[in-house]
Amino acid sequence: MSTTQLTRFTPSLMPADLLERLFVERGPLLDRIMARVNEAATSSGRNHTLLVGPRGAGKTHLVALAYHRTKALMASGAALQVAWLPEDPWTITTYPRLLRAILERLEPADDARQLPGDIEKLEALIVSRAASGPIIVLLENLDRVLASIGDRGQQRLRHLLQHRRPLLLIASTTQLDRDLSDQARPFYEFFTTTRLEPFSPEVAAEMLCAIALENGDLRVAEYLASDEGRSRLRVVEHLAGGQPRLWSIFADAMSESGLRELVSFLVRRFDDLTPYYQEQVGRLSAQQRLVVAELALADRPLHVAGIAELVEVDQRSVGKTMGELVDRGWVRETDSPAVRFLDRRRTYYELAEPLARIIFQMKDARDGAAIRLVVDFLKGWFAPERPSEATEADDPYVALARSEIATDPALHVARMLRRLPASRVPAVELLGEIDDALAALARGDADTFLGLPAPVRSALESRLGRISYSGDIFDVRMIIHGEAVIEFGNVPHPGRREWIARAEDLVASPDPVFHRDLVWPAQLRLVTWLAGAWQFDNARVLLEAARAAGAPDSATLHGLNDIVDGYRAAGLLHLAIADLKLIVAERERILGSEHPHTLGSRNRLADAYLSAGDLGRAISLHLQTLAASERVLGLDDPRTATARNNLASAYRAAGRLSDAIRLFDQVVTDRERIFGPEHPHTLGSRNNLAGAYLADGRFSEAIATFDHVVTERERILGPDHPDTLGSLNNLASALQAAGQLASAIPLFERVITESERVLGADHPDTLSSRNNLASAYLAADRPSDAIPIFQQTLADSERVLGSEHPLTASVRTRLAQARAAC
């Protein structure tokens, strides 16, 4: 059976065994329903069932299984009868027509032409037929039936069910409208009512695996178990709100194929759903419609006070409206883990059916404007690390989603939190907002957390789980700080001071008595921030405090490495070398001389020697590290390729250019084999090879290779990624060295413009780029253009890096040369 047959289906047409195989999660509910059926067969008890859920919630699947299981009981001798009424009760327009429909669907059915038209006779006939066993009536869309039979019909039906008891109803409805929720109506609190909970992604995965196995498609079943497959299930969850029918509809779109068909399907499906939701909204009062509209536009949980402010109505009136909307299935109390930290008097509400947003978005999508639900779905569906997949469909929705992927920090952070490859989008400011929201949540204020972008909030909630204590929030904050450390310095940001303050709050957040094991990780995270801000004395004091608080040696060595990185950025190479020697000695003592971590530390020490100009020690140590890496890790380990790359860099610095080119070329080959030709590591190796060509005077080869790297990095990483700007700067330098200053200077100018925008005016790479541009002006015999840039760069370098930093010294020298040239 094909996936299409399984997923675009009417359960009433499917065989019982297939329905059972595809049935997940709601077994206990079905067992309770069948217990009521058994009770009706053996006693006068009549416990009528009402299932409430939106279209696609799985009501018909449950009703179909109840039918088949009832038939099985009848086959085993149970005194029962069953009548399954049509799902769309268009012909049931009066109470007599309802009674006739029941009699027509009994087995054996009564001849419709011989049925009486009189209500009393119809009721008597039903009671007579029930003498041999109660009639189990399966009745879907009960709200429509009750509206059709009117108040008088409802009263007679209630009397028949309650006093003469020939029937047991198993009914369903999309919502509890006034006929079911108003105290004055005949069927108020008559049924045992169950609201069908939406499927979680885990339950949906179980159902989709069942569908895949039914189709014999093991590939899809395996994909659903992958990180990316689970991520895509979360995308559907945010879109569909956990409706099983919509989950199943997406079963044959779980791979990357057919994007054109997927987009077309989404637009078509949303267009089909709009009239349904418009009809449902039309049944609401004006105030109820206004509240639903505000929740749809907010796309986040709101509390009564916030809703009252938006709709400009007093809180008491809004509170009553929320109760009505909950009863009718339009809204629900949010089940976010964050609510456990709330004041119990404050309840947050959200749309029970996220797809209801479609009626408001379709209205705004006139004149060919994109439907945001489709765009947001596609943004979460695509894999940012494989952009070629998103170009399979020549569709404006795909193009828009692709362009937004490249600029959406929420998508980047959400994928990072789900441990998926993330797009390289500047996200430091969003990470700061997240950390502030988590800190507020730990203090009992969930409002900021619930206001985070929906994909981010969902990913955080999956990390937080069912929050039991503030340590769970602490763990997630540590993840956010770790990501911010990686991002910091490469994008516009509010400044290190803000993050240091957040890290200080992180240190203060664990209770030192009950959560002693959380204190030292927070202290080490603050060490990282302080070292990055070149507050080395404070960082070392805190490092000792972390050691005293119980941090293991391996963790404190990581903290010391962070201080070393700060020393190197500040040009304090003698201090970096001293600490790296200590780290290598400790690694050898704890792990052994050939442990991968020890080799990594030796490699860092050799690199520091190289930066300090001690080429003899650098080359000797790099040779030892490469030999050990080849022996211990193997030739195909990425760390061995890194060791070979570092030795090649040392050879280049020492003027051994033929050896450097030979090794760089081998590194390119190794990384192409290990990572592929388009991987950033491979492109970095090509960039290094081009640098060796340049040093060897092979200008045409250098320019061609740098140009290739620029093109590939622009395509894969983006035109303003720091690595792209670095390779663009290298291309400009190669052109300058080849005497092509007219081509080099515009590239240097572009690098400065982009660096100031992306990295900031004071970033060391920006300062270096300004120095390069001024040097190019000087080489082009334009000292009057070069001098102002040198002067400004010197002042900034002294302020940011210090007067003794190598870049500061270089700028000072070049400024003197420019003045002499004038």
N, C-alpha and C positions, 0 to 999 in steps of 0.2 A: 504494500500500500504506500502511495507517495505521501510526502510531507504535506502537499496541498490538500489531499483527502483528509488528512488527520487534523490539520490546523484551521481550515476554513470550513467548519462543519456545524451541523445541527446534531447535538447529542441524541436526540430522539430517533435519529435514523441509523445510529451506530449499534452494533451488536453488544450484548452485555459483557462478554469476556474482554472486548477491547476497551470498553468504558472502565472496567475494573483495573486493567493494566495501566491506564493513563490516570488513574485516580490517586491524588496525593493529598496529604496534610489533613483532610477533613474526615478521615475515617471515624474518629470518636463522635463527631456530629451525626454522621449517618447511622452509627450504632444507636444513638439515642432516639433518632427518628424511628428506626425499625423496632426499638423497644416499645414505642407508643403504638405501632402497628400490631405487635404481638399482644399488647394489653387489650386493644380493641377486639382482637379475635377471641379472647378468653374471658372478657368481662364487659360490663357496660361503660367502662372508663373511656372517655374520649378526650385525649390531650392533643388538640389541634396544633399544627406546626406552621409558622410563618418564617420564611427565609427572606432577609432584606439585603439587597446589594445592587450596585449599579449594573448596567448592561455589561456583559462580559465577565461578571464576577464569579461565574461557575454555578449559578442557581440551577440551570437546566441540566447540567451534568449530575448534580445531586438528585434532582427530581427523577431523572432517567434511571439512576441506580436504585432509587427507592421503588420505582415501578418494577424493575427486573427482580429485585430481591423479594418484593411482595408476590410476584408471579411464582417465584421459587417456593415461597411458603405455601402458596395455594397448591402447587404441584405435590408438595409433601403432605397435604391433607388439611391445612389450616382453613378454617371457615371464614374466608375472606372473598371479597370481590374488588375489582379495581376499575376505575374510569379515569383515563388520562385525557384531559381536555386540551384543545389546541393551544400552543404557546401564544399565538396572537388571537385573542378572543373577539374578533371583529363581529361575529354573528351573535354573540351573547349580548343582546341589547336590552333584555328585560329579564325579570325573575323567572317567568315561565320558560323562556329560552334557555336559561341556565339549567333548570331542572331537565328539560328535554335533552340538552347536551350531555348531561350525566347519563341518562338512560340510553342514549344512542351509542355511548362508548363502553357500556358494560359488555361483558362477554358471557353468554351470547347477548348481542345488542338487541334492543327493541326496534321494531320497524318504525321509522320516523313517521310514516304515513298513517300509522294506527295509533300514535300517541295522542292522548286527549289534549285539549287546549286549556282546560279549566285548571286553575292553580291547585285547588283542593284535590282534584283527581290525580294530578301529577305528583303531589306530595304523598298521597296515599299509595300510588304505584311504587314510589321510591321506598317507602316504609315496607311495603309488601315484598319487594325484591330483597331488602336488607334482612328479611326474616331468616334467610339461609346464611347470613354472614354480613357484617358491616361492609359498606362500600368505601374503599379508600379512594378519595377524589384527589387527583393531582391537578392543581389549578395554578397556572402561572399568570403573572400580571394581575394579581388580585385587585390592585388599586383601580384598574380600568373596569373590571367586572363590577366592583361595588359602585363606582360612579354610574355605570350603565343601568344597574337595576334600581337605583334610586333609594331614597330613605325607606319607603314602604317595603320594597323588596328586601332591603337589608334587615328590617325588623322581622319579616317572615322567615328569612334564612336563619337568623339568629335563633328564633323560636324552634325551628325544625331541628337545628343542630343541638340545642341545649335540652330540649324537652323530649323529643321523639328519638333522637340519636341514631338515625340510620347511616350517617356519614362520618368519616374521619377525614378532615382536610389536611393535605400537605400542600401549602400554598407558597407563592413567592411574589415579591414586589420589588420595584426599584427604589421606592421610598415610602415612608410612612406619611401619607397625606392626611388631610383632616378626617377622612372616613375611618382612619385607623388610630389617629392620635388625639382626636378631640374627645373630651370626657362625655360630651352629649351624644356622641354617635353610637350606634348599636354595637359595633365591634371594637370599642375601646377596651384594651387589655384583655381581649378574648383569647388571643393566641399565645402559645409559648413562642416567643419571638427570638430569633438569632440573627444578628447582623454579621454577614460574612466578612471576615477580616481579609485584607489584601494579602496576596502572596509576597513573602519576602524573596529576595534574590536567591536564597538558598533553596527554598521550596520550589521556586520557578525553575531552577537548574534541575531539580529532581524530576519535575514534569517534562521539561524539554529533553532530558536524557531518555526518559521513557518513550517520548515521541521518536527520538533519533534511533533508539534501539528497535522500536517497532518498524522503522524504515530500513533497518539494517545498516544505518549510517554511523559507524563507529567513529569516523572522523569528527563529526559534530559533537558526539558525546565526549571525546577527548578534549576538544576545543573548549567546551563548557567548563571543564575542570581546570583550565589554564587561568593565569592571572588576568590576561586580556579578555578571555571569555567572561569571567566574573565581573570585570569592569564594565563590559557592555551590558550585562544584566542590570547593573546599577543605573546605566543610562536609561534603559527601558523603565526601570522602577520610577525614576524621577518623571518620566514622560507619562506613564500609564497609571501610576499609583497602585500597581500590583494586581491589575485585573488579569485573571488567567487567560481570557480569550485573547487579549492583546499580547500577552507573553507568547502564546502559541502562534499567533500571527507572525511574530518575528523569528520563529524557529528556523525558517529557511533563509534568514538573512544574517545568521550568526557568523558567516565568513565575510570576506571582503568583496565577494563577487556580486555583480548585479546592482551596483550603486544607482544606476539610472532607474532601474525598476523600483528600488527601495524608495528613492525620492518621489517618484511618480505615485507609488502606493501610499506614502505618508500624506501627500497633498490630497489625493483622492479620498483616503480614509477620513481625514479631518473634515473635508467638505461634506462627506456623508454624515458625520456625527453632528455637524453644526445645527441642522434642523431639530435633531433630537434634544440637544441641550437648550436650544431656543424655546422649544415647547415646555421643557421642564422649568426654565426660568420664568416663563410666562405664567406659571401656576403660583408663583411667589407673590407676596405682597410687595409694595414699593420699597419698604424699608428692608425687607429680606433681600430683594434684588440688589439694593445698594450695598449691603454688607458683603454679599457674594462677589460683587464687582470689585470692591476694595481688596478683598482677600486674593482675588485672581490677579489684580494688578500688582499687589505687594509681593506675591510669590514667596511668602515667608509666614510663619506663625505670628499671630497678633493676639494681644489680650484685650479684654473688654474695654478698658480705658483708652487704649490706642485706637480701637475701632470706633468708639464713641467720638473721639476727636476727629477722625477722618470723615465720618458721616454727619457730624455736627448734630448729634442727638444725645440726650442724657444717658448715663451709664445704665441706669435701671431699665430703661426701655431696650437698650442694646442687649443687656443681659437676658431679658425675656426672649428677644429675637434669636439670640444664639441658642437658647434651649430649644426653640422651635426648629431651627435649622439642623441641630443635632438629631432631633427626633425624625426629621424628614430625610436625613442622610446626606445633606449638602455639606456639612462641616463636621469635623471631629476634633476632639481634644488631641493636641499633638502628643506623640509618644516619644519625642526626642529624649535621649538620656539627660539632656540639660535640665529638664523640668524637675528632676529630683533635688536640685539645689534651690528651687524656687520657694518663695513664701506660698504656703498651701492655699492662701486666699486668692492667689492670682493664677488663672487658668489661661493657657494659650490655645488658640484655635487655628486650624488650617483647613483648606478645602479637602473634603473626603475623596473627591475625584479630581486629581490634577488636570485631567483632560478637559474639565469644564472651562478652563482658561481659553479654550479654542474659540468659544463664541465671541469673546472680547477681542481676540487677536484677528480672527477672520474679518471682523467689522473694520479693524484698522488696516487690513491688508489690501485696501482698494488700490486701483491704478497700478496693479502689478507689484505692489510692495511685498516683501518676503514675509512669510508667516514665521514668527520667532520660534515657535515650538519645533518646526522642522529644522531651522538653522541650529538651534541649541542641541537638538538630538544628534545631528550630523557632527557637530563639534565634539561631542562626547564619544561618538561612534568611531571616528577616524583614529588611526594610530599616528601621532605626530612624528614618530621617528621613521615612518615609512610613507613620506608624502606622495610617492608615485601612486599609491593605492587610491588616493582621493581624486585622481585625475582621470579615472576610468570613465566616469560619466561626464559628458560635456553638458553640464547643467548649471544654471546660475546659482542655485542653492548650494551646490558643491563648491563653486568658486567662492561664494560669500563665506561659507563655513571655513574653507581653507585659509582665507585671508584673516579671519578672526582668530583661528588657532594660533597664528603667528604673533598675536598681540594680546591674548587673553591670559592674564596671570592666574585667574581663578582655575582655568583648566590645567595649567602647569602645576599648581599647588595640589589640586585634587588628585592628579595622576601620581605626583610624588608621594602623597599620603597613602595611596593604594599600592605603592611599590611598583609602579609601572614607569617605563621610560617617559620622561616629561619633555615638553617643548621648551626650548631655551628662551623663555620670556622673562623680562625683568619683573621680579616679584617681591623685592625687599619691602616695599611699602605695604603690600597686602599681608606679607608675613608678620609685619609689625602689628597690623590691625588684628590678625588672628591671635597673636600672643597676648595682646591687650584684652581681647574678648575672653580668652581662656583664663587669664588672671582674674578678670571680673567674675567669671563663672565659678571659680574656686571660692570667691567671697560671697556667692549666693545670688549674683546678678546675672541672669541668663539673657537679658534683652539684647545686648550687643552680640552675643554668640548667635542667637537666632536670627539676627539681621545680616549675618555673613552671606556671601553668594551661595546659592543653593547647592552647586556641586561641591564646594568646599565644605559647607556644613554637613552634607551627607557623608563625605569622606572622613571628616573628623568624628562624626557620630559612630561610624563603623569602627574607628580606632578606639573611641572611648568605651563602646559597649554599654553595658548597664553599670553606670558609675557607682562605685561603692565607697570610695574615699578620694580625697584630693590627690593622692599619689597617682591615680590614673591620669588626672589632668596634668600633673607634673611631668609624667612620661611623655605626653604629647607635646607639651611645651619644650621639652628637651629636643624632640625631633624638629620642631619649628626653628629653634635656635640653631641647630646643626645645619639646616637648609639655609638659613640666613647667613651663616658664616661662609658657606660656599658661594652664595650669591653676592655677598658684600664686596664692594669695590668695583664690581663689574657693571653696575647699573646706577641710575639716579637713586638716591636714598636720603632719608631724613638726617643722617649723621650717626657716627659711632656713639655719641653721648647717649642718645636715646636707647640704643641697644645695650649699652653698659648699664643704664638704669634698669632696663628690663631684666638683665642678667642678675643684678643685685636683688631685685624682687624675687627672682627664681631661687637665689640662695636663701632668702628669708622665708620662702613659702613652706618648706617641709618642717614639720614639728621635730625638733632635734631629739626629743625623747622617744616618740613613737615611730618616727621615720628616719632614724639615724643613718640608714644606708642610702638615703637620698641626698644627704648634705654634701658629701664630697663630689658626686657627679656635677651638682650645680656649681660648686666652687671651681671645678676644672673648666666648666663652660665659661665662667667669668674670666678665668685665666686667659682663655682664647681671645675674648673680646679685648681685654686689657693689653695683651701682647700685640694685637692688631692695631691698637691705638698708640703703641710704643710707650705705654706706661709700664716699663719693664720692672721697676722696683716693686710696684703694687702687685704685678703679676707673680713675681717670685715669692713675695710674702704670702699671697693666697695659695700658691702651689704648696708651700710648706704647711699651710693650714689644712689643705686637702689631705696631705700625707698624714697629718696628725688625726684627722677625722676618720681615717681608715682606708683611704684610697690605696689600692694595691700598686706595686712597683710598675706594672705594665701601664696602668692608667696615668701615673705621675710622669712616666717617660713620654707619653703622648702629650701631656701638658707642657713638658719641657720642649718638645718638638715645636709646639706652637710658639713658644718664646723664641726659639731659634729662627723660625720663619719671620718673626718681627724684627729680629736683629738683622737678618739678611736684607729685608726690605728697607731698613734704615741705614744700610751700608756699614753696620758694625760687625764686619766679618770676623775680626779676631775674637769677639765674644761668641759668635755663632760657632766658630771652630772649637773653642774651648768646651762648650756644652755638647757639641756633637761627639767629641772624643769621649766625654763622660757617658753619653748615651750608648755608643758602640761598646764600651767596656761593660756597661750594665747588661746590654743585650747578650753579649758573649757569656757573662756570668750566669744569667738566668736561663737563656735559651740555647746556648751553644754557639760556636763560631760560624756554623754554616746554616743556621736557621734562616728562613726567608726574611724574617723581620730584622735579623742581624745584618744580612746582606743589604737590605734596604737602607739601614742606618749608615753602613759603610759607604754606600753609594752617595748618600746625602753629604757625608763628610768630604768625600772626594770632590763633589761638585762645589762645596764651599772653598776647598783649596783652589780649585780652578778660578772661581770668582775673585779670590784674593791674589791671583797671579802666581801661586806656587805650583807651577806646571809639573815639576818633577814628582812631587807627592801626589798630585791629582792623577797623573797618568799611571803611576805605580799602583795606586789603590783601585783605580778603575779596572786595570788589568786583572788584579786579584779577584775583584768582585765578579767580573765577567766569567772568568774561569770557574769560579765556584757556582755561579748561576747555571752555566751550561752543565756542570756535573750534577748539581743537586736538583735543579728545577727542570732541566731539559731544554732542548733547542726551540721547542714550540711554545714555551711559556712566555706570556707577554712581558714578564719581568726580565727575562733574559734579553729580549729585544730592547728593552729600556736600558739595560746595562751596556749593551753594545752601542746604542745611540749616545750614551754619555761618554763612553770612551772616544767615539768619533768626534764629539764636541771638544774633548781635551786635545786630541790630535790637531784639530783645526786651529785651536788657540795657540798651539806650539809650532804652527807652521808646517806640520807634516800633512800637507793637503792631499797627497795621493792616498795616504793611509785613511784619512778622514773620508774622502769620497768613496773609497772601496767599502768602508764599514757602513756609511749612510745608505749606500745603494743596497747593501745586504739587509739593512733594517727595513727599507721600503719593501723589499721582496718578502721578508718575514711577516711584516704587518699586513701586507695584502693577503697573504696566505691565512693568517690568524683571524683578522678582523674584516677583510674585504677592502676593495679599492676606494670606497667612499667613506670609510670610517674616519672620524676626526683624528684618531691616532695615526692612521696611514697618511693622511694629509699633512699632519705635523712632521712626519718623517720626510715627506717630499719637500716641505718648506726648509728643513735642515739641510737636505741635499743641495737645494738651490743656493743656500748660503755658502756651502763649501765651494760650489762652482764659482760663485761671485768672488770668494777669497782667492781662488786660483786664477782669476782673470778670465774665466770662460763666460764672458758676459752674455752671449746669445743663449747659451744653455740655461744660465741663471734666470734671465728674463723670461724665457719660455716656460720654465718650471714654476717660477713665482706666479706667472699669469695663469697657469693651469690651477694652481692652488687657490688663487683669489676667486676664480670662476666657480670652482667646486664648493668652496666655503660659502660664497654668496648664495649658491643654490641650496645647500644643505643646512647651513647654520643661520643664514640671513645676512643681509648686507651690512648690518650694524653690530654684528656679534664681535666681541673683542678679538677673537682669533682671526676673523675676517679682516678687521682693521689692522692687526699685526702683520698679516701677509701682504696687505695693500701697502703698508709702510715699507716692507722689505722690497716689494716690486719697485716702488719709487726710488729706494736707495740703489737698486741695481741699475735703473735707468740713469740715475745721476752718475754712478761710477762709469757707465758706458759713454758718458758725455752727452746724454740725451736730456738736458736740463729742461727743455721746453715741455717735454712729456712728464718729467718727474715732478716739477713744481706743482701743477694742478692736482696731482695725486696726494702730495704732502698736504696741500690746503684742504682737500676733501677729508683726509685722515683727521686733521685737527678739528674740523667742524663736527664730524661724527663723534670723535673722542670726547669733546666737550659736552655733547648732548648725551652720550651713552654712559661715559665713565665719570664725567664731572671735570671742571676746569683744573682742579688740584690733584687729580690722579697722576701718579708717577708716569704712566704711559702717555698721558696727555702732555705732560711737561717734556718728556722725551721727544714726542712728535713735534712740538714747537721748536725744540732745539734743532731737529732735523730740517724743518722748513727754513729756519734762519740760516742754517749752514748751506742749504741749497741756494738761497738768495746770495750768500757770500760767494759761493762758487760761480754764480752767474754774474759776478761783478756788480751786484746790487747791494753794497754794504749799507746804504742809507735805509733800505727796506729791512735789512737783517738786524741792525742795531736795536731798534725799539722792541723787537721780539726777544732778542737776547736779554735785554735789560729787564723786561717783564718776567721772562722765564727765570732769570737769576734770582729776582726778588721772591718769586713764588717758590722756587726750589729751596732757598735758604729758609723760608717760613715753614714749608711743609716737610722737607727732608733734612734740613740742617746744613750748616755751612761746610761740613766735612764730607758730605755724601758725594760719591763718585760723579753722579749726574750734575750736582752743583759745581763741582770742580771743572767738569768738561764745559759747562755753559760759561763759566767765568773765563776760561782760556779762550773760547771761541769769541766771546765778546771783546776781549783784548785784541784778537786778530782782526776783528771787523773794524774796531776803532783805528788800528794801525793802517788798515787798507784805506780808510777815509783820509 
